[in-house]
Amino acid sequence: MALINKIRQRTALVVGIVALGLVLFVLGNFIKNQSRNHTLEVGKIAGETISRETFELKVEKLKNAYIRNSHKSPSEGEMEMLRQQAWDMLISEIAFSKEYKKLGLVVTEEELVDMVQGNNINPEIIAAFTNPQTGQFEKAKLLEYLKNIDRYPVENQLTWYEFEDMLPNQRERMKYENLLTKSVYVTKQEAQQLYDRQNTKMQLKYLYVPFYSVSDSSVSITDNDLKEYLDQNREQYKKEAMASVEYISFSFTPSREDTLYYKKEMESLVEEFKQVSVDSSFAKIHSDAPVHMEYIPKASLPQAIGSHLASLKKGDVVGPFLESGSFKISKLSDIKTSPKYSMRASHILIKPSSPSPEDDKKALEQANNILSQIKKGVPFDQLAMIYGMDDTRNRGGDLGWFVEGKMVKEFEKAVINFKGVGLIPQPVKTEFGYHIIKVTEPKINVSYQVTTIERSITPSDETKETALARAEMFASGSTNAKDFRDNAAKDSSLIVARSSGVRKSDRTIGNNFTSREIVRWIFNEGNVGDVSNVFETDKSYVVVLLTSKTDDDEVSLENERAELMRKVQSEKKSRFISDKLKKLKGSLEEIAQQYGPAATVNTMNDVSYITTSLTNAGYAPLAIGAVSALSKGQRTEPMGDESGVLIVEVLDVVPAHDIADYSLYKNQIMQQNGSSASYTIMNAIKEFARIKDNRYQFY
C-alpha cells in the first residue's frame, strides 16, 4: 500500500489543480443556468439529495476521461451516455454503500495492494501489461510503470489515479454479490422438479378458435370498459411519468430551387476536378463527407462509375448524380491489377427437399431439365423466376458483381474457370443444392481508386424562414386544444400526428424526430391542453399540443388506450367464443363441427411442462399451465389465451423416469440464478433506494 500512497502523494497536487479547475468550470455553468430551472436537485437516492453541482462534477470527470482516452470531445449522444454512467455511479456509491455498511463489508489496504501488484491482480491491469506477441503477463513492466508514474504525462497519471480510485468500489460490489449468490443452494427436490418438468411428456388434443375469427365490429368497446379494465389491473400499468401529444410538423426540406443550386455548384467543380493532380486534397476541401482513397474491386464500385466503366479511363469524372439526398461527383483516380477476381453471374438454385439420395437425384434431374430448356432458347431470367429457390428469383437470378472469396467454393471455382461469358454446361453442386449458372460479365482482376466529392442538399435560409413563418402563425393562433385542432382542420396541407407513452428520458417523439427540448417542455412547463411555442428539429419546425400527462406511478387511460383496447377486445371475444362453446357437447371434433369452420382440432405429441406454444395456436402458456394439473382423459373448460380460446384434452401422460443423479439439473438452476443475480440485485437495491430522477429538468 505504500507504493499506492506514494503515487497519491505525488499526484495529489496535479489532481487538486485539475479538480479545482473542474469545480470552477462547473460552478460557472451552474450559476449561469440555475435561474432556468425551478429546482437545483437532480434527484434523490436512498434519501440523499443529489445536487446539480454534485452531478455535473461527476459528469465532467467522466467527460475529461473520455477526452483523454479518445482524443476527441464527446458528441451529444455520447454525453447522454456519460450522464447515465454518472447517475449509475452515484446509485452505486450511495445506495450500495449503505448496504455494504449494514453488513460490515470493507476493503483493506492489503487487498488493494494485492489487486494492483500482488497475487490477485485486477484483470484490467493484467490485460494492459500483457505482451501481445507472447500472450504473457509481464509483472516487471507493471512494477516499473508504477515506480516511475510521476515521470509520465499528467494525463497518464490522472488515468491511473481514477482507475485506482474505482478499485475499492469494484471489490466491495464483488464481495456483496458473492455474499448473496454464493449463499444460494439448490435442493435435490428442486432439481427433480426441473427434471420432471422437462422430461414428463404429454400427448394433447385441443380445439382452437382464434380471436380474429370474431370481427372487431361485433365487439363494442366503450371508455367505461377501458376504465373498468384499467381499475382492475392498475398495478401492472404503473410506470414512470408519461405524456401524450398531438403535433404538427412544418417541414423545411430542401426546395426545388435549393436542389438546383447544389447541382449547379457541383457542375462548376467537374472541370477543375478533372485537372487537379492530387485528387484527395481537392476532394477533402469540397466534400461534406469523408473521402476514401482505397483501391476497390469492380464489385464494390459505386453504381454511377460501374455502369459506365467500359467507356471510362483514368482521370475521367462522372456526375453530378443524386444519391441519398446528396449530389456527388466521382473521379476514376487510378486503375491497377488486383490479386482477386471480380465476376458477375446469374443462377437458378434447385434445392433437394431432403438430404436423402433419392431427393438429391430428383433435384439434379430438375436442374438438368431446366438447363436443357435454356439451351433450347427459353430465357434464363424467365426460368429463374419460375424455378429459383432463393431470393434471386425476383431479379431473374442475377447475383450482381461479387469478389473472389465471397461465394461458396464450388460455385466460385466454376465461374472463375469458365472463359468469357455464357451458360456453364453442367449444373454445379454445392451445400445449398444444384446451381444452373450463367456468367454475365467476364472475370477481371483489376481494382479501382475512386475519389468522390459529396455535397449534402440542405434547405436554404429562405426555405427555413418560410416554414418558420407558417409555424409561428399557426402557434400564435392556437392558444388551446380547440384552436389547435380547428386551425389544423382549415389547412388541408397540415397533418396532425399523435404520440403516446412519451417518457421523461425520451429523446424522440413518435420515432419521427429528435428533440429533447420538446420532452423537457412537456414535463417541465407544459400543462394538459397547452399549445407550445415553435420548436426546431433537424428537418422541421414543430408545434405541440399536450393532451395528457401523468406523474410517476400514475396511470392514464389516454397513454394506455391502444394496449387497453387490445386487452379488452380480446377479453370480450374470449367470453363470446367461450359462452358459445360451453353450450356444445360431445368430442372435440363434434364440438368443432357444431361451432363452425373457425374451430379446428389439432393433436400435439411430446409436450412438456415447459412448452409454451401449441402448433397452429401459437403462444399458449395459460392452456399448457392448466393441463399440467390434469390426468389422462381429462380436459379443460373453454379458456382464453394469448390468441384465441382453447379446450385442451390430455390423451396420454408419460412420466419422467427416475434417475440416480440430478446434479446436471442442479447446475442448470444454479447457472440460471447466477446469470441474473447481478441484474436482480441491482433492481432490488434501486427499488428500496426509492430513487427520484429529475435529470429530465436539466438535460
C-alpha positions in Angstrom: 0.0 0.0 0.0 3.0 2.3 0.5 3.5 2.3 -3.3 -0.1 3.5 -3.9 0.2 6.1 -1.2 3.4 7.4 -2.8 1.6 7.7 -6.1 -1.2 9.5 -4.5 1.1 12.0 -2.7 3.0 12.8 -5.9 -0.2 13.2 -8.0 -2.2 15.0 -5.3 -1.1 18.5 -6.3 -1.8 17.9 -10.0 -5.1 16.3 -9.4 -6.0 19.0 -6.9 -5.3 21.7 -9.5 -7.4 19.9 -12.1 -10.2 19.3 -9.7 -10.3 23.0 -8.7 -10.5 23.9 -12.4 -13.4 21.5 -12.8 -15.2 22.9 -9.9 -14.8 26.5 -11.2 -15.9 25.4 -14.6 -18.9 23.5 -13.5 -20.0 26.2 -11.0 -19.8 28.8 -13.7 -22.2 26.9 -15.9 -24.2 26.0 -12.8 -24.7 29.6 -11.7 -25.4 30.8 -15.2 -28.1 28.2 -15.8 -29.7 27.8 -12.4 -32.4 30.5 -13.0 -33.8 28.5 -15.8 -34.8 25.6 -13.5 -37.3 25.6 -10.7 -35.1 23.1 -8.7 -31.4 22.6 -8.2 -31.9 18.9 -7.3 -31.0 16.4 -9.9 -32.7 13.7 -7.8 -32.7 11.7 -4.6 -31.0 8.3 -4.0 -31.7 6.4 -0.8 -32.8 9.6 1.0 -29.8 11.6 -0.1 -30.3 14.7 -2.2 -28.2 14.9 -5.4 -27.4 18.5 -6.2 -26.8 19.6 -9.8 -23.3 20.6 -8.7 -22.5 17.1 -7.5 -23.9 15.5 -10.6 -22.1 17.8 -13.0 -18.8 17.3 -11.3 -19.2 13.6 -11.7 -20.2 14.0 -15.4 -17.3 16.4 -16.1 -14.9 14.0 -14.6 -16.1 11.2 -16.9 -16.1 13.6 -19.9 -12.4 14.6 -19.2 -11.5 10.9 -19.0 -13.3 10.3 -22.3 -11.4 13.1 -24.0 -8.1 11.8 -22.7 -8.7 8.3 -23.9 -10.4 9.1 -27.3 -8.6 12.4 -28.0 -11.9 14.0 -29.1 -14.9 15.7 -27.5 -18.0 13.5 -26.9 -21.0 14.0 -29.1 -24.4 14.8 -27.6 -25.3 11.2 -27.8 -22.1 10.2 -26.1 -22.7 12.9 -23.4 -26.1 11.3 -22.7 -24.3 8.0 -22.1 -21.8 9.7 -19.8 -24.6 11.3 -17.8 -26.2 7.9 -17.4 -22.9 6.4 -16.3 -22.5 9.2 -13.8 -26.0 8.6 -12.4 -25.4 4.8 -12.2 -22.1 5.5 -10.3 -24.0 7.7 -7.8 -26.5 4.9 -7.3 -23.7 2.5 -6.6 -21.8 4.9 -4.3 -24.9 5.8 -2.3 -27.4 3.0 -2.3 -25.0 0.1 -2.5 -22.6 1.7 0.0 -25.4 1.8 2.6 -25.9 -2.0 2.1 -22.1 -2.6 2.5 -22.1 -0.6 5.7 -25.0 -2.6 7.2 -23.1 -5.8 6.5 -19.8 -4.5 7.7 -18.1 -5.1 4.3 -14.8 -3.3 3.9 -11.8 -3.4 1.5 -8.5 -3.3 3.4 -5.3 -1.6 2.2 -3.7 -5.1 1.9 -6.5 -6.1 -0.5 -5.8 -3.1 -2.7 -2.1 -3.8 -2.9 -3.0 -7.4 -3.8 -5.3 -6.2 -6.6 -2.5 -3.9 -8.0 0.7 -5.9 -7.7 0.0 -9.0 -5.6 -1.2 -12.5 -6.3 -4.7 -11.4 -7.4 -4.1 -8.6 -9.8 -7.1 -6.9 -11.3 -7.9 -8.4 -14.8 -7.8 -4.9 -16.4 -4.3 -4.4 -15.2 -3.3 -7.8 -16.4 -4.7 -7.1 -19.9 -2.9 -3.7 -20.0 0.5 -5.3 -19.2 0.2 -8.5 -21.3 2.7 -8.8 -24.1 0.7 -9.1 -27.4 3.4 -11.2 -29.0 3.7 -13.8 -26.2 0.4 -13.5 -24.6 2.2 -13.5 -21.2 1.5 -11.0 -18.4 4.7 -9.0 -17.6 4.6 -8.1 -14.0 8.0 -6.5 -14.1 6.8 -3.9 -16.6 3.8 -3.1 -14.3 6.1 -2.5 -11.3 8.4 -0.4 -13.4 5.4 1.7 -14.6 4.2 2.2 -11.0 7.7 3.1 -9.8 8.1 5.8 -12.5 4.5 7.0 -12.8 5.4 10.5 -11.6 7.6 10.9 -14.7 4.7 10.2 -17.1 2.4 13.0 -18.6 -0.3 14.4 -16.3 -3.0 12.7 -18.5 -1.4 9.3 -17.8 -1.2 10.0 -14.1 -4.8 11.1 -13.9 -6.0 8.0 -15.8 -4.2 5.7 -13.3 -5.4 7.7 -10.3 -9.0 7.4 -11.5 -8.6 3.7 -12.1 -7.1 3.2 -8.7 -9.9 5.1 -7.1 -12.5 2.7 -8.6 -10.8 -0.4 -7.3 -12.4 -0.3 -3.8 -15.9 0.1 -5.2 -15.3 -2.8 -7.6 -14.1 -5.1 -4.8 -17.0 -4.1 -2.5 -19.5 -4.8 -5.2 -17.9 -8.2 -5.9 -17.9 -9.1 -2.3 -21.5 -8.1 -1.8 -22.8 -10.0 -4.9 -20.7 -13.1 -4.0 -22.1 -13.0 -0.4 -25.6 -13.2 -1.9 -25.0 -15.5 -4.9 -22.7 -18.0 -3.1 -25.3 -18.5 -0.4 -27.9 -19.8 -2.8 -28.4 -23.5 -2.5 -30.4 -25.8 -4.8 -32.1 -28.8 -3.2 -32.4 -32.2 -4.8 -36.2 -31.7 -4.8 -35.9 -28.5 -6.9 -33.6 -30.3 -9.3 -36.0 -33.2 -9.5 -38.9 -30.9 -10.2 -37.0 -29.3 -13.1 -36.1 -32.7 -14.5 -39.8 -33.8 -14.3 -41.0 -30.6 -15.9 -38.6 -31.0 -18.8 -39.0 -34.8 -19.3 -42.6 -35.6 -18.5 -44.3 -35.8 -21.9 -48.0 -35.3 -22.7 -50.0 -36.0 -25.8 -52.6 -33.3 -26.2 -55.7 -32.8 -28.4 -57.1 -29.3 -28.4 -59.8 -27.3 -30.0 -58.8 -23.8 -31.0 -60.9 -20.8 -32.1 -58.8 -17.7 -32.9 -59.9 -14.3 -31.7 -59.5 -13.0 -35.3 -62.4 -15.2 -36.3 -64.7 -12.8 -34.5 -64.9 -9.5 -36.3 -63.8 -6.4 -34.4 -67.0 -4.6 -35.3 -69.1 -7.2 -33.5 -67.4 -6.3 -30.2 -68.4 -2.9 -28.9 -65.9 -1.2 -26.5 -66.6 2.0 -24.6 -64.4 4.2 -22.5 -66.2 2.7 -19.4 -65.0 -0.7 -20.5 -61.4 0.5 -20.7 -61.7 2.3 -17.3 -63.1 -0.8 -15.7 -60.3 -3.0 -17.0 -57.7 -0.4 -16.0 -59.1 -0.2 -12.5 -58.9 -3.9 -12.1 -55.3 -4.1 -13.5 -53.9 -0.8 -12.4 -50.8 -2.1 -10.8 -49.4 -3.7 -14.0 -49.7 -0.3 -15.8 -48.0 1.8 -13.1 -44.8 3.1 -14.5 -42.8 6.3 -14.8 -44.5 9.6 -15.7 -45.8 9.6 -19.3 -47.5 12.0 -21.7 -49.4 12.0 -24.9 -49.2 14.8 -27.5 -50.6 15.9 -30.8 -48.2 17.8 -33.1 -47.8 19.4 -36.5 -44.5 19.4 -38.4 -43.8 22.3 -40.7 -41.1 20.7 -42.9 -38.2 22.7 -44.2 -36.8 20.0 -46.5 -34.8 21.4 -49.5 -36.9 23.1 -52.2 -36.5 22.6 -55.9 -34.5 25.8 -56.0 -32.2 24.5 -53.2 -31.6 21.3 -55.2 -30.8 23.2 -58.4 -28.4 25.4 -56.5 -26.3 22.5 -55.3 -26.4 20.8 -58.7 -25.0 23.9 -60.4 -22.4 24.2 -57.6 -21.2 20.6 -58.2 -21.3 21.1 -62.0 -18.9 24.0 -61.6 -16.4 21.7 -59.9 -16.3 19.0 -62.6 -13.7 20.5 -65.0 -11.4 21.6 -62.2 -11.7 18.1 -60.6 -10.5 16.6 -63.9 -7.4 18.8 -64.0 -6.1 18.5 -60.4 -3.2 16.2 -59.7 -3.9 15.5 -56.0 -7.4 14.2 -56.0 -7.7 13.6 -52.3 -6.7 17.1 -51.3 -9.2 18.7 -53.7 -12.0 16.3 -52.6 -11.4 16.9 -48.9 -11.7 20.7 -49.4 -15.0 20.5 -51.3 -16.7 17.4 -49.8 -19.2 17.3 -46.9 -18.4 13.6 -46.3 -15.1 11.7 -45.5 -13.0 11.0 -48.6 -11.9 7.4 -49.1 -8.9 6.6 -51.3 -8.5 2.8 -51.0 -8.5 0.6 -54.1 -11.7 -1.4 -54.5 -12.8 -4.2 -56.9 -15.4 -3.8 -59.6 -17.9 -5.5 -57.4 -17.7 -2.6 -54.9 -17.7 0.3 -57.3 -20.4 3.0 -56.9 -23.2 2.3 -59.5 -22.5 5.7 -61.2 -18.9 4.6 -62.0 -19.6 0.9 -62.5 -22.4 1.4 -65.1 -20.1 3.5 -67.3 -16.8 1.7 -66.6 -16.4 0.3 -70.2 -16.2 3.9 -71.5 -14.2 5.4 -68.7 -10.4 5.9 -68.5 -8.1 7.1 -65.7 -8.9 10.7 -64.8 -12.5 10.8 -66.0 -15.2 12.3 -63.8 -18.8 11.1 -63.6 -21.6 13.3 -62.3 -23.0 15.2 -60.7 -25.5 12.5 -59.7 -28.1 12.4 -56.9 -27.8 9.7 -54.3 -29.3 9.5 -50.8 -30.1 13.2 -50.5 -26.6 14.4 -51.8 -25.1 15.4 -55.1 -21.9 13.5 -55.9 -19.1 13.6 -58.5 -16.7 10.7 -58.7 -13.3 10.6 -60.4 -11.6 7.4 -61.6 -8.3 8.3 -60.0 -6.3 5.2 -60.7 -6.5 1.6 -62.0 -4.2 -1.3 -61.0 -4.1 -5.1 -61.1 -5.8 -6.8 -58.1 -4.9 -10.1 -56.5 -8.6 -11.1 -56.5 -11.0 -11.6 -59.4 -14.3 -9.7 -59.6 -17.1 -11.6 -61.5 -20.8 -11.4 -62.3 -23.2 -14.2 -62.8 -26.8 -15.3 -62.6 -28.0 -18.6 -61.2 -31.1 -20.8 -60.7 -30.8 -22.7 -57.4 -32.6 -26.1 -57.1 -32.7 -27.5 -53.6 -33.3 -31.1 -52.7 -36.4 -31.5 -50.5 -34.4 -33.6 -48.1 -30.8 -34.9 -47.7 -31.7 -38.4 -49.0 -30.0 -39.7 -52.2 -33.5 -40.1 -53.8 -34.3 -36.4 -53.4 -30.8 -35.3 -54.4 -31.3 -37.3 -57.6 -34.7 -35.6 -58.3 -33.1 -32.1 -57.8 -30.3 -32.9 -60.3 -32.8 -34.2 -62.8 -34.9 -31.0 -62.4 -31.7 -28.9 -62.8 -30.7 -30.7 -66.0 -34.2 -30.3 -67.4 -34.1 -26.5 -66.8 -30.6 -26.3 -68.3 -31.9 -28.1 -71.4 -34.8 -25.6 -71.8 -32.2 -22.7 -71.6 -30.1 -24.3 -74.3 -33.2 -24.5 -76.5 -33.7 -20.8 -76.2 -36.0 -20.3 -73.2 -34.9 -17.0 -71.4 -32.7 -17.7 -68.4 -34.3 -15.0 -66.3 -37.8 -16.3 -67.1 -36.9 -19.8 -65.8 -35.2 -18.3 -62.8 -38.4 -16.5 -61.7 -40.3 -19.7 -62.1 -38.0 -22.3 -60.6 -35.4 -20.4 -58.5 -35.4 -21.4 -54.8 -33.8 -18.3 -53.3 -34.4 -14.6 -53.2 -32.5 -14.0 -56.5 -35.6 -15.4 -58.4 -37.2 -12.0 -58.0 -34.5 -10.4 -60.2 -34.1 -13.2 -62.7 -31.4 -15.0 -60.8 -28.9 -12.0 -61.0 -26.2 -12.2 -58.3 -24.6 -8.9 -59.4 -20.9 -8.4 -59.2 -19.0 -10.3 -56.5 -15.4 -10.6 -55.3 -13.4 -13.8 -55.2 -13.9 -15.4 -51.8 -17.5 -14.3 -51.3 -19.3 -17.3 -52.8 -19.3 -20.9 -51.8 -16.1 -22.7 -53.1 -17.6 -25.0 -55.8 -19.7 -22.2 -57.2 -16.8 -19.7 -57.4 -14.4 -22.2 -58.9 -16.9 -23.0 -61.7 -17.3 -19.3 -62.5 -13.5 -18.5 -62.4 -12.6 -21.5 -64.6 -15.2 -20.5 -67.2 -13.8 -18.4 -70.1 -15.8 -15.4 -71.3 -19.5 -15.2 -70.8 -22.3 -17.6 -71.2 -24.0 -20.7 -69.8 -21.9 -23.2 -67.8 -22.8 -26.5 -69.5 -23.4 -28.6 -66.3 -25.3 -27.9 -63.0 -22.8 -27.2 -60.2 -23.4 -28.9 -56.8 -22.8 -27.0 -53.5 -24.0 -27.4 -50.0 -27.1 -25.4 -50.9 -28.2 -27.6 -53.9 -27.7 -27.5 -57.6 -27.0 -24.3 -59.5 -27.6 -23.6 -63.1 -25.1 -20.8 -63.7 -24.8 -18.1 -66.4 -21.7 -16.0 -66.4 -22.9 -12.5 -67.5 -19.6 -10.5 -67.3 -16.0 -11.6 -68.0 -14.0 -12.0 -64.8 -11.4 -9.3 -64.2 -8.6 -8.9 -61.7 -8.5 -5.1 -61.7 -9.1 -2.7 -58.7 -10.0 1.0 -59.0 -9.3 4.0 -56.9 -12.4 6.3 -57.0 -12.4 9.7 -55.4 -15.9 11.1 -54.6 -16.9 14.6 -53.6 -20.3 14.7 -51.8 -22.4 17.7 -51.0 -25.5 17.3 -48.8 -28.5 19.1 -50.1 -29.7 21.3 -47.2 -32.5 23.8 -47.1 -31.7 27.5 -47.8 -32.3 30.2 -45.2 -35.3 31.3 -47.3 -36.8 27.8 -47.3 -36.4 27.6 -43.5 -37.8 31.1 -42.9 -40.9 30.3 -45.0 -41.5 27.2 -42.9 -40.8 29.1 -39.6 -43.3 31.8 -40.6 -46.0 29.3 -41.1 -45.3 27.5 -37.9 -45.3 30.8 -35.8 -48.5 31.9 -37.4 -50.2 28.6 -36.5 -48.8 28.7 -33.0 -49.8 32.3 -32.3 -53.4 31.5 -33.4 -53.6 28.3 -31.3 -53.9 29.1 -27.6 -55.8 25.9 -26.6 -56.7 22.4 -27.8 -59.8 23.6 -29.7 -57.9 26.3 -31.6 -55.1 23.8 -32.4 -57.5 21.3 -33.9 -59.7 23.9 -35.6 -56.8 25.6 -37.3 -55.3 22.3 -38.4 -58.6 21.4 -40.0 -58.7 24.6 -42.0 -55.5 23.8 -43.8 -55.5 20.5 -45.8 -51.7 20.5 -46.1 -51.3 20.2 -42.3 -51.2 16.7 -40.7 -51.9 16.2 -37.1 -49.7 13.4 -35.8 -50.1 11.7 -32.4 -47.7 10.1 -30.0 -48.5 8.5 -26.7 -46.2 7.0 -24.0 -43.7 9.8 -24.1 -41.3 9.5 -21.1 -39.1 12.0 -19.3 -36.0 10.3 -20.6 -37.1 10.1 -24.3 -35.1 11.9 -26.9 -37.6 11.3 -29.7 -41.3 12.0 -30.3 -43.0 9.1 -32.0 -39.7 7.9 -33.6 -40.1 10.8 -36.1 -37.7 13.4 -34.9 -35.2 14.0 -32.1 -35.9 16.9 -29.7 -35.0 16.9 -26.0 -36.4 20.4 -25.9 -39.9 19.2 -26.6 -39.7 16.5 -24.0 -38.4 18.9 -21.4 -41.2 21.4 -22.2 -43.8 18.6 -21.8 -42.6 17.6 -18.3 -41.2 21.0 -17.0 -43.6 23.6 -18.2 -46.5 22.0 -20.1 -49.9 21.5 -18.7 -52.6 19.4 -20.3 -54.3 21.4 -23.0 -51.3 23.7 -23.6 -50.0 24.5 -27.0 -46.3 25.0 -27.3 -44.2 27.7 -29.0 -42.4 26.6 -32.1 -39.6 24.0 -31.7 -36.9 23.4 -34.3 -35.9 19.8 -35.1 -33.4 18.6 -37.7 -35.9 18.7 -40.6 -38.9 20.7 -39.4 -40.5 23.2 -37.1 -43.0 21.6 -34.7 -45.9 22.9 -32.7 -47.1 20.6 -29.9 -50.5 20.1 -28.1 -50.1 18.4 -24.7 -53.2 16.1 -24.5 -52.3 14.1 -21.3 -49.6 13.8 -18.7 -49.2 11.6 -15.6 -46.9 11.7 -12.6 -44.7 8.8 -11.6 -46.9 5.7 -10.8 -50.0 7.5 -12.0 -52.0 5.7 -14.7 -53.6 7.4 -17.7 -56.3 5.9 -19.9 -55.1 8.0 -22.8 -51.5 6.8 -22.6 -52.5 3.2 -22.4 -55.5 3.3 -24.8 -54.1 1.2 -27.6 -52.9 -1.6 -25.2 -56.2 -1.5 -23.2 -58.2 -1.7 -26.4 -56.4 -4.8 -27.4 -56.8 -6.4 -24.0 -60.5 -5.6 -23.6 -61.2 -6.6 -27.2 -59.5 -10.0 -26.5 -61.4 -10.5 -23.3 -64.8 -9.7 -24.9 -64.0 -12.1 -27.8 -62.9 -14.7 -25.3 -66.2 -14.5 -23.4 -68.2 -14.6 -26.7 -66.4 -17.7 -28.0 -66.3 -19.4 -24.6 -70.0 -18.9 -24.0 -70.8 -20.4 -27.4 -68.5 -23.4 -26.8 -69.9 -24.2 -23.3 -73.3 -24.8 -24.9 -71.9 -27.5 -27.2 -71.5 -31.2 -26.2 -69.5 -34.2 -27.5 -66.0 -34.9 -28.5 -63.7 -32.1 -29.5 -64.3 -33.0 -33.2 -68.0 -32.9 -32.7 -67.9 -29.6 -30.8 -65.7 -28.1 -33.6 -68.2 -29.3 -36.2 -71.1 -27.7 -34.3 -69.2 -24.5 -33.7 -68.3 -23.9 -37.4 -65.2 -23.6 -39.7 -63.4 -21.2 -37.3 -62.9 -24.1 -34.8 -60.1 -26.5 -35.6 -58.9 -29.6 -33.7 -55.1 -30.4 -33.5 -53.0 -33.1 -31.9 -49.5 -32.5 -30.5 -47.1 -35.0 -29.1 -44.2 -34.7 -26.7 -45.5 -31.6 -24.9 -43.6 -31.0 -21.7 -44.5 -28.7 -18.8 -42.0 -26.1 -20.0 -43.6 -25.9 -23.5 -45.1 -22.5 -24.2 -46.6 -22.9 -27.7 -49.1 -25.2 -29.4 -49.0 -26.0 -33.1 -51.4 -23.7 -35.1 -52.4 -21.9 -31.9 -49.1 -20.2 -31.1 -48.1 -18.9 -27.7 -50.4 -20.5 -25.1 -48.9 -20.5 -21.6 -52.2 -20.5 -19.8 -53.6 -23.5 -21.5 -50.4 -25.5 -21.0 -50.3 -24.5 -17.4 -53.9 -25.7 -16.9 -53.3 -29.2 -18.4 -50.2 -29.7 -16.2 -52.7 -30.4 -13.4 -54.8 -32.8 -15.4 -54.7 -36.6 -15.7 -55.1 -38.7 -18.8 -58.6 -38.4 -20.3 -59.4 -35.1 -18.6 -59.9 -31.8 -20.5 -60.1 -28.1 -19.7 -63.1 -25.8 -19.9 -63.0 -23.3 -22.8 -60.3 -20.8 -21.8 -59.0 -17.7 -23.4 -55.2 -17.5 -24.0 -53.0 -15.1 -26.0 -54.5 -15.5 -29.5 -57.8 -17.4 -29.0 -59.9 -19.8 -27.0 -58.8 -23.4 -26.3 -60.3 -26.6 -25.0 -57.4 -28.9 -24.3 -57.7 -32.7 -23.7 -54.9 -34.9 -22.2 -54.7 -38.0 -24.4 -51.7 -39.5 -22.6 -49.1 -38.7 -20.0 -45.6 -40.4 -19.9 -44.0 -39.5 -16.6 -40.3 -38.9 -16.5 -38.3 -41.9 -15.3 -36.4 -41.6 -12.1 -32.6 -41.0 -12.4 -29.9 -41.5 -9.9 -28.1 -38.2 -10.3 -29.8 -34.8 -10.6 -26.6 -32.8 -10.4 -27.0 -31.7 -14.1 -30.3 -30.1 -13.2 -28.9 -28.6 -10.0 -26.2 -26.9 -12.1 -28.8 -25.7 -14.6 -30.7 -23.9 -11.8 -27.5 -22.5 -10.3 -26.5 -21.1 -13.7 -29.9 -19.6 -14.3 -29.8 -17.9 -10.9 -26.2 -16.8 -11.3 -26.6 -15.3 -14.7 -29.4 -13.0 -13.5 -28.1 -12.4 -10.0 -26.3 -9.1 -10.7 -29.3 -7.7 -12.5 -31.7 -8.8 -9.8 -29.6 -7.4 -7.0 -29.3 -4.0 -8.8 -33.0 -3.8 -9.4 -33.8 -4.7 -5.8 -31.4 -2.1 -4.4 -32.8 0.5 -6.8 -36.4 -0.3 -5.7 -35.6 0.1 -2.0 -33.5 3.2 -2.6 -36.7 5.0 -3.8 -34.8 6.9 -6.5 -36.2 10.2 -7.7 -34.7 11.1 -11.1 -35.1 14.8 -12.0 -32.4 14.9 -14.7 -35.1 15.5 -17.4 -35.5 19.0 -16.0 -31.9 19.9 -16.9 -30.8 17.8 -19.9 
